[in-house]
C-alpha cells in the first residue's frame, strides 16, 4: 500500500459512513503518535500534541500545517501558543473519520 503521506485528500461532502473503530485502528498504525478520541456527541477524531522550544517554532509549524491543509482542501482545528501546537482532525461532513483524515495526519508528520 502506498504511504499515506503520498496520497491526496479526497473532499467529502457526506453520503459515506465514517470509519468504525476497527478501520480507525488499521489506519492509526500508519501514523505516528496520534490519539483517537471522541467528542461530546461520541464522534471520533484524531489529535496530536506537538512541542517546540519557543513561540516562533510553534508559529512556523502552524503556518506549514496551514499550507498543507489548504493544498489538500482539508482543514484541521489548530490550537497553538508558546512551545506547543495541538492538531485535531476529523471529517465534519460524516461526523467521524475517513481515510483523508489519516492522509492529512501523515503529511503533517512529515513537517520538519
C-alpha positions as CSV (number, residue, x, y, z in Angstrom):
1,X,0.0,0.0,0.0
2,X,1.1,3.5,-0.8
3,X,2.5,5.6,2.0
4,X,-0.4,7.7,3.4
5,X,1.7,10.9,3.0
6,X,1.9,10.3,-0.7
7,X,-1.8,10.1,-1.2
8,X,-4.1,13.1,-1.8
9,X,-7.0,14.1,0.5
10,X,-10.4,13.5,-1.2
11,X,-13.1,16.0,-0.4
12,X,-16.0,14.5,1.4
13,X,-19.5,16.0,1.2
14,X,-21.1,13.2,3.2
15,X,-23.0,10.2,2.0
16,X,-20.4,7.8,3.2
17,X,-20.1,6.1,6.6
18,X,-17.5,7.2,9.0
19,X,-14.8,4.6,9.8
20,X,-15.7,2.2,12.6
21,X,-13.2,1.6,15.4
22,X,-11.6,-1.4,13.6
23,X,-10.9,0.6,10.5
24,X,-9.6,3.5,12.6
25,X,-7.1,1.2,14.3
26,X,-5.9,-0.1,11.0
27,X,-5.1,3.4,9.8
28,X,-3.8,4.6,13.2
29,X,-0.9,2.1,12.8
30,X,0.2,4.1,9.7
31,X,0.6,7.4,11.5
32,X,2.9,8.4,14.4
33,X,1.7,9.4,17.9
34,X,-1.9,10.4,17.1
35,X,-4.6,9.7,19.6
36,X,-8.2,8.6,18.8
37,X,-10.7,10.5,20.9
38,X,-14.5,11.0,20.9
39,X,-16.2,14.4,21.1
40,X,-19.3,15.1,23.3
41,X,-21.5,13.7,20.5
42,X,-19.4,10.4,20.6
43,X,-17.9,11.1,17.1
44,X,-14.3,10.0,16.6
45,X,-11.4,12.3,15.8
46,X,-7.6,12.2,15.9
47,X,-5.4,14.6,17.8
48,X,-1.7,15.1,18.4
49,X,0.2,17.5,20.6
50,X,3.5,18.9,19.3
51,X,6.2,20.5,21.4
52,X,8.6,23.3,20.4
53,X,11.3,25.4,22.0
54,X,9.6,28.7,21.6
55,X,6.7,30.6,20.1
56,X,8.4,31.2,16.7
57,X,8.9,27.5,16.2
58,X,5.2,26.8,17.1
59,X,4.1,29.5,14.7
60,X,6.3,28.3,11.8
61,X,4.9,24.8,12.3
62,X,1.3,26.0,12.3
63,X,2.0,28.0,9.1
64,X,3.3,24.8,7.5
65,X,0.3,22.9,8.6
66,X,-2.0,25.6,7.1
67,X,-0.2,25.4,3.7
68,X,-0.7,21.6,3.6
69,X,-4.3,21.9,4.7
70,X,-5.0,24.5,2.0
71,X,-3.3,22.4,-0.7
72,X,-5.2,19.3,0.4
73,X,-8.6,21.1,0.9
74,X,-8.8,19.5,4.3
75,X,-8.6,21.8,7.3
76,X,-7.8,20.7,10.9
77,X,-8.6,22.5,14.1
78,X,-5.4,24.1,15.4
79,X,-4.6,25.5,18.8
80,X,-1.1,26.8,19.5
81,X,1.0,29.1,21.7
82,X,4.4,29.4,23.2
83,X,6.2,26.0,22.7
84,X,3.2,23.9,21.6
85,X,0.6,23.1,19.0
86,X,-2.4,20.8,19.1
87,X,-3.9,19.5,15.8
88,X,-7.4,17.9,15.8
89,X,-8.6,16.2,12.6
90,X,-12.0,14.8,11.6
91,X,-14.3,14.9,8.6
92,X,-17.2,17.1,9.7
93,X,-19.5,16.0,6.8
94,X,-19.6,12.5,8.1
95,X,-19.2,13.3,11.8
96,X,-16.2,11.0,12.1
97,X,-13.0,9.8,10.4
98,X,-12.2,8.8,6.9
99,X,-9.0,8.0,5.0
100,X,-8.3,11.6,4.2
101,X,-8.0,12.4,7.9
102,X,-5.2,10.0,8.2
103,X,-3.6,11.2,4.9
104,X,-3.5,14.7,6.4
105,X,-2.1,13.5,9.7
106,X,0.7,11.6,7.8
107,X,1.5,14.8,5.8
108,X,1.7,16.8,9.0
109,X,4.0,14.2,10.5
110,X,6.5,14.9,7.6
111,X,6.9,18.5,8.6
112,X,10.4,19.4,9.9
